[in-house]
Amino acid sequence: MVIIEVSLLSGFILASRSRMLLEHRTIIKKIEMEANVVYIYLEKLNDESQTFILQLEQVIQMKNLKPAIIKIYDYYQPGGLQISSSSGAES
């Protein structure tokens, strides 16, 4: 099982529509939310490219946003961690 851990930008929440769209993808086993982190559990990955789009809603205006952190790791072997960052929403 693979986990995609998305730390949301300050002042943003995951749009409920986005969660519903993600839950309908067959590769996704479940989605969990904790504070400002979204956990997406995948059944498995293969060599086929996958794209996940999370729609966010800004609930608080923030200045000087820092990049969001996205972690991808194997549930059973979290030591092989891959980390990326995202600078935020497009205008």
C-alpha positions as CSV (number, residue, x, y, z in Angstrom):
1,M,0.0,0.0,0.0
2,V,1.2,3.5,-0.9
3,I,0.4,6.7,1.0
4,I,0.4,10.2,-0.4
5,E,0.6,12.7,2.4
6,V,-0.3,16.3,1.4
7,S,0.3,19.1,3.9
8,L,-2.2,21.8,3.0
9,L,-1.1,25.4,2.6
10,S,-2.0,27.6,5.6
11,G,-5.5,29.1,5.2
12,F,-6.7,26.4,2.8
13,I,-9.0,23.3,3.1
14,L,-9.7,20.4,0.8
15,A,-12.9,21.1,-1.2
16,S,-15.6,18.5,-0.5
17,R,-16.1,18.1,-4.2
18,S,-12.4,17.2,-4.6
19,R,-12.7,14.5,-2.0
20,M,-15.7,13.0,-3.7
21,L,-13.9,12.9,-7.1
22,L,-10.8,11.3,-5.6
23,E,-12.9,8.6,-3.8
24,H,-14.4,7.4,-7.1
25,R,-10.9,6.4,-8.5
26,T,-10.4,2.7,-8.3
27,I,-6.7,3.0,-7.3
28,I,-7.6,4.9,-4.1
29,K,-8.4,2.7,-1.1
30,K,-9.3,5.5,1.3
31,I,-8.8,9.2,2.2
32,E,-8.3,10.5,5.7
33,M,-8.1,14.1,6.9
34,E,-6.2,15.2,10.1
35,A,-5.9,18.9,10.9
36,N,-4.2,20.4,7.7
37,V,-3.0,17.1,6.3
38,V,-4.7,14.9,3.7
39,Y,-3.7,11.2,3.5
40,I,-4.5,9.3,0.3
41,Y,-4.1,5.5,0.6
42,L,-3.5,3.7,-2.7
43,E,-3.9,0.0,-3.2
44,K,-0.7,-0.2,-5.2
45,L,1.3,1.6,-7.8
46,N,2.8,0.3,-11.1
47,D,4.8,1.9,-13.9
48,E,1.7,3.7,-15.2
49,S,1.7,7.4,-14.7
50,Q,-0.9,8.7,-12.2
51,T,-2.2,12.3,-11.7
52,F,-4.0,13.4,-8.6
53,I,-5.7,16.8,-8.6
54,L,-6.8,18.3,-5.2
55,Q,-9.1,21.3,-5.3
56,L,-8.6,23.6,-2.3
57,E,-10.7,26.3,-0.9
58,Q,-9.1,29.4,0.7
59,V,-10.8,30.1,4.0
60,I,-8.3,32.6,5.5
61,Q,-6.3,35.1,3.6
62,M,-2.6,34.5,4.3
63,K,0.6,36.4,3.4
64,N,4.0,34.9,2.6
65,L,2.7,31.4,2.0
66,K,5.4,28.7,2.3
67,P,5.5,25.7,-0.1
68,A,3.3,22.8,0.8
69,I,5.0,19.4,1.5
70,I,3.9,16.3,-0.4
71,K,5.3,12.9,0.8
72,I,4.9,9.6,-1.0
73,Y,5.9,6.4,0.8
74,D,5.2,2.7,1.1
75,Y,3.0,2.0,4.2
76,Y,5.1,-1.0,5.0
77,Q,8.5,0.6,4.3
78,P,8.3,4.3,5.2
79,G,12.1,4.7,5.0
80,G,12.0,5.0,1.2
81,L,10.4,8.4,1.4
82,Q,10.0,10.7,-1.6
83,I,9.4,14.4,-0.8
84,S,8.2,17.3,-3.1
85,S,6.9,20.8,-2.5
86,S,4.2,22.9,-4.1
87,S,4.2,26.7,-4.0
88,G,0.5,27.1,-3.8
89,A,-2.6,27.9,-5.8
90,E,-2.6,29.4,-9.2
91,S,-4.2,32.8,-9.7
